[in-house]
Amino acid sequence: MAIPIAVLDCDLLLYGRGHRTLDRFKLEDVTDEYLVSTYGFPRQFIYYLVDLLGASLSRPTQRSRAISPETQILAALGFYTSGSFQTRMGDAIGISQASMSRCVANVTEALVERASQFIHFPEDEASVQSLKDDFYGLAGMPGVLGVVDCTHVAIKAPNAEDLSYVNRKGLHSLNCLMVCDARGVLLSAETHWPGSLPDCTVLQQAALTSQFETELHKDGWLLGDSSFFLRTWLMTPLHIPETPAEYRYNMAHSATHNVIERTFRTIRSRFRCLDGSKGTLQYSPEKSSHIILACCVLHNISLEHGLDVWSSPAAGHMEQPEEEYEQMESMDSEACRIRQELLLTHFS
């Protein structure tokens, strides 16, 4: 039997004098099955987030009561994994819909502040070699430091008449550039690019490009699809393979690059606020970008905690705009030389 809970003032809930908190919901009072079905994650994972984010979510003010970090995290996880501020979600933890929204904002900010802690390329030599070995084990492609691609996340139309977010399907979106390793762990995530930008332009302007051109490993490369230009640090497929070696190269490239597509599907499946099934993200581009990045951080933390990246069921998602591009063959003679050497050395 449902017990009605009075809706309390959201400011009183969130900002409390003396750190007194409203603990209407206790993790120990419910089963793991309930937590996973309602909030998407098991108890120990939620406890870890409370330890990680608790200090950022405890902000004393001159008001009388505050929502505990635990409850704020549950509210945010409920939104990320369901894509909805449904009344029943707030009722389950005893807060209003307005408070749910404020909790999501607080937790999102706390996760974004920690993005660089959880999303980064390995730096020590042993970790870099392990990264390459894992990729080589997939399809025999050597020297791979990550696979890169873009994916669109639907957002509401910005208040301003800004067509920069309208993608090729005529929908408003953010075009998110991501890199992952062979297990689906994100190594880079840039979630703020307007949906009108083609993938090659996003990469050209991205921090990732300057990272690889100025400082990162000279003895390896990323794999990208044909929407990108061939570069010394980015290997793309051959447009028209002719020799057996070229066919073998393209097959190994495709099998390895597929990891990023599987990772996109898993993230959308786990974080339904991104998959379009409940509509677009009802926020400004900047806030939507932060929500996407927060989900990326949670994705990586979940892998650290042994929550299998491939275990989530497939989910419907926003139809991705098809890139209309000519084959992006590079005029970079050094990049062409490196790819040709790769063909001769490993696929002939």
C-alpha positions in Angstrom: 0.0 0.0 0.0 1.5 3.4 -1.0 2.1 5.8 1.8 1.6 9.5 0.8 4.6 11.7 1.4 4.2 15.4 1.8 6.1 17.4 -0.9 8.6 19.6 0.9 10.2 22.8 -0.2 13.1 21.9 -2.5 15.4 24.5 -1.1 14.8 23.3 2.4 15.5 19.8 1.2 18.7 20.6 -0.6 20.4 23.2 1.7 20.1 22.6 5.4 21.4 24.4 8.5 23.5 22.1 10.7 23.7 19.3 8.0 20.5 17.7 9.3 19.3 15.5 6.4 16.0 13.9 5.4 16.7 10.2 5.3 13.3 8.9 4.2 14.9 6.2 2.0 17.4 3.8 3.5 19.6 1.6 1.2 19.7 -1.1 3.8 15.8 -1.4 3.7 15.6 -2.6 0.1 17.0 -5.5 -1.9 19.8 -5.3 -4.5 17.3 -6.4 -7.1 15.1 -3.4 -6.3 18.1 -1.0 -6.5 19.3 -2.4 -9.9 15.8 -2.4 -11.4 15.0 1.2 -10.1 18.4 2.9 -10.1 20.4 0.8 -12.5 23.2 -0.2 -10.0 23.8 -2.5 -7.0 24.2 -1.4 -3.4 28.0 -1.5 -3.2 28.4 0.7 -6.3 26.0 3.3 -4.8 27.9 3.2 -1.5 31.1 3.9 -3.5 29.5 6.9 -5.2 28.4 8.2 -1.8 32.0 8.1 -0.6 33.3 9.6 -3.8 30.8 12.5 -4.1 29.6 13.0 -0.6 31.8 16.0 0.3 30.7 17.8 -2.9 27.0 17.1 -2.2 27.0 18.2 1.4 26.7 22.0 1.4 25.6 23.6 4.6 23.6 26.8 4.5 21.3 28.8 6.8 18.3 26.7 6.0 16.9 23.9 8.2 17.2 20.6 6.4 19.1 19.0 3.4 18.8 16.0 1.2 21.5 13.5 2.1 24.2 12.8 -0.5 22.9 9.2 -0.7 19.4 10.4 -1.7 20.8 12.9 -4.2 22.8 10.2 -5.8 19.8 7.8 -6.0 17.7 10.6 -7.6 20.4 11.3 -10.2 20.9 7.6 -11.0 17.1 7.2 -11.3 17.1 9.9 -13.9 20.2 8.8 -15.8 19.0 5.2 -16.1 15.3 5.9 -16.8 15.4 9.2 -18.6 12.4 10.4 -16.6 11.5 12.6 -13.6 8.4 10.5 -13.0 6.5 11.3 -9.8 6.9 7.7 -8.7 10.7 8.1 -8.7 10.5 11.1 -6.4 7.9 9.4 -4.2 10.2 6.3 -3.8 12.8 8.5 -2.0 10.4 11.1 -0.6 11.3 14.2 -2.7 9.4 16.4 -5.1 10.0 16.6 -8.9 11.7 20.0 -8.5 14.1 18.5 -5.9 14.8 15.6 -8.3 15.9 18.1 -10.9 18.1 19.9 -8.4 19.7 16.6 -7.3 20.5 15.7 -10.9 22.2 19.0 -11.3 24.3 18.6 -8.2 25.4 15.0 -8.9 26.1 15.9 -12.5 28.3 18.7 -11.5 30.2 16.5 -9.0 30.8 13.8 -11.6 31.9 16.3 -14.3 34.5 17.7 -11.8 36.0 14.3 -11.6 35.9 13.4 -15.3 39.7 13.6 -15.8 40.2 11.2 -12.9 38.2 8.4 -14.6 38.5 9.2 -18.4 42.1 9.4 -19.6 44.7 7.6 -21.7 47.2 5.5 -19.8 50.6 7.1 -19.4 53.0 4.5 -18.1 54.7 2.3 -20.6 53.4 -1.0 -19.2 49.8 0.2 -19.4 50.2 1.5 -23.0 51.6 -1.8 -24.1 48.8 -3.7 -22.4 46.4 -1.4 -24.3 48.0 -2.4 -27.6 48.1 -6.1 -26.7 44.3 -6.1 -25.8 43.5 -4.6 -29.2 45.8 -6.9 -31.1 44.1 -9.8 -29.5 40.8 -8.8 -31.1 41.7 -9.1 -34.8 45.4 -8.8 -35.1 45.7 -5.0 -35.6 49.0 -3.8 -34.1 49.8 -0.5 -32.4 46.2 0.5 -31.6 45.9 3.0 -28.7 42.1 3.4 -29.0 39.2 3.4 -31.4 37.4 6.7 -32.1 34.0 7.7 -33.4 31.2 10.2 -32.9 27.6 9.7 -31.7 24.7 12.0 -31.6 22.5 12.6 -28.5 19.2 14.4 -29.0 18.6 17.6 -27.1 15.7 20.2 -27.0 16.0 23.1 -29.4 18.0 25.9 -27.7 16.1 29.0 -26.8 18.0 31.0 -29.3 17.4 30.5 -33.0 20.6 28.5 -33.3 20.8 26.2 -36.3 24.2 24.9 -35.3 22.7 22.1 -33.3 20.4 20.9 -36.1 21.9 17.7 -37.6 21.4 16.1 -41.0 18.2 14.5 -39.8 16.8 17.9 -39.0 16.9 17.1 -35.2 18.7 19.1 -32.5 21.6 17.1 -31.1 25.1 17.2 -29.6 27.8 15.3 -31.6 30.0 13.5 -29.1 33.5 12.4 -29.9 34.7 9.4 -27.9 37.6 7.0 -27.8 37.6 3.7 -26.0 39.9 0.8 -25.3 39.3 -2.9 -26.2 37.1 -3.4 -23.1 34.9 -0.4 -23.8 36.6 1.9 -21.2 36.4 5.5 -22.4 39.8 7.1 -22.8 38.5 10.4 -24.1 35.0 12.0 -24.2 34.2 15.4 -25.8 30.4 15.8 -25.5 29.8 19.5 -26.3 30.1 19.7 -30.1 27.0 21.0 -32.0 25.1 18.4 -34.0 25.5 20.3 -37.3 29.2 19.6 -37.4 30.3 16.6 -39.4 32.5 14.1 -37.6 35.7 15.1 -39.5 35.2 18.7 -38.4 34.6 17.7 -34.8 37.9 15.8 -34.8 39.8 18.6 -36.5 38.7 21.0 -33.8 38.9 18.6 -30.8 41.3 18.6 -28.0 42.0 15.0 -28.9 43.8 16.1 -32.1 46.1 18.5 -30.4 46.7 15.9 -27.7 47.9 13.4 -30.3 49.7 15.8 -32.5 51.7 17.5 -29.8 52.3 15.0 -26.9 50.9 11.5 -27.2 52.6 8.3 -28.2 54.4 8.4 -31.6 54.6 4.6 -31.8 50.9 3.9 -32.1 47.6 5.2 -33.5 43.9 5.4 -33.1 41.5 3.6 -35.5 38.7 5.7 -37.1 36.2 5.1 -39.8 36.0 6.7 -43.3 34.4 9.8 -42.0 37.9 10.9 -40.8 41.0 11.9 -42.6 44.0 9.5 -42.5 46.7 10.9 -40.2 50.0 9.6 -38.9 48.2 8.9 -35.6 44.8 7.8 -37.1 44.5 4.8 -39.3 41.4 4.7 -41.5 40.1 1.9 -43.9 41.1 1.8 -47.5 38.2 3.1 -49.7 38.6 0.5 -52.5 40.8 -2.5 -51.3 42.3 -4.4 -54.2 45.0 -6.8 -52.9 44.5 -9.6 -50.4 46.6 -7.6 -47.9 44.3 -4.6 -48.2 41.2 -6.8 -47.7 42.8 -8.3 -44.6 43.7 -4.9 -43.3 40.1 -3.6 -43.8 38.6 -6.7 -42.1 40.9 -6.3 -39.1 40.2 -2.6 -38.9 36.5 -3.1 -39.0 36.5 -5.9 -36.4 38.6 -3.8 -34.0 36.8 -0.5 -34.6 33.4 -2.2 -33.9 34.3 -2.0 -30.1 33.3 1.7 -30.1 29.9 1.0 -31.7 29.3 -1.7 -29.0 30.3 0.8 -26.3 27.9 3.4 -27.6 25.1 0.9 -27.6 25.9 -0.2 -24.0 26.1 3.4 -22.7 22.7 4.2 -24.3 21.2 1.0 -22.9 22.5 1.7 -19.4 21.7 5.4 -19.4 18.3 5.7 -21.0 18.3 9.5 -20.7 20.6 9.4 -23.7 18.8 6.9 -26.0 15.9 9.1 -27.0 13.3 6.6 -25.8 11.9 9.1 -23.3 12.4 12.1 -25.6 15.3 14.5 -25.9 17.3 15.9 -23.0 15.3 18.9 -21.8 18.3 21.1 -21.0 20.5 23.7 -22.7 23.3 22.3 -24.8 25.8 23.0 -22.0 23.8 21.2 -19.3 23.0 18.4 -21.7 26.7 18.0 -22.5 27.5 17.8 -18.8 24.8 15.1 -18.3 26.3 13.0 -21.1 29.8 13.4 -19.6 28.5 12.4 -16.2 27.1 9.2 -17.7 30.5 8.6 -19.4 32.2 8.9 -16.0 29.7 6.5 -14.5 30.2 4.1 -17.4 34.0 3.9 -16.6 33.4 3.6 -12.8 31.0 0.7 -13.4 33.7 -1.1 -15.4 36.2 -0.5 -12.6 33.7 -2.2 -10.3 33.3 -5.3 -12.6 29.9 -4.4 -14.1 30.4 -6.0 -17.5 30.3 -3.5 -20.4 28.6 -6.0 -22.6 26.0 -7.3 -20.1 23.3 -4.8 -20.7 20.5 -5.7 -23.1 20.2 -3.8 -26.3 18.0 -0.7 -26.3 16.4 1.5 -28.8 18.2 4.7 -29.5 18.1 7.9 -31.5 18.6 7.2 -35.1 22.1 8.4 -35.9 22.5 10.9 -38.8 24.3 9.3 -41.7 27.5 11.1 -42.6 27.4 12.4 -46.2 31.0 12.5 -47.0 33.4 11.8 -49.8 36.1 9.3 -48.9 38.4 11.2 -46.5 41.7 10.2 -48.1 44.6 12.2 -46.7 47.1 14.3 -48.7 49.5 13.6 -45.8 52.2 11.5 -47.5 53.7 10.4 -44.2 50.3 9.1 -43.1 50.0 7.2 -46.3 53.5 5.8 -45.9 52.7 4.6 -42.4 49.5 2.8 -43.5 51.3 1.2 -46.4 54.1 0.0 -44.1 51.5 -1.4 -41.8 49.9 -3.3 -44.7 53.2 -4.7 -45.9 54.5 -5.6 -42.4 51.4 -7.2 -40.9 48.9 -8.1 -43.6 50.9 -9.2 -46.6 
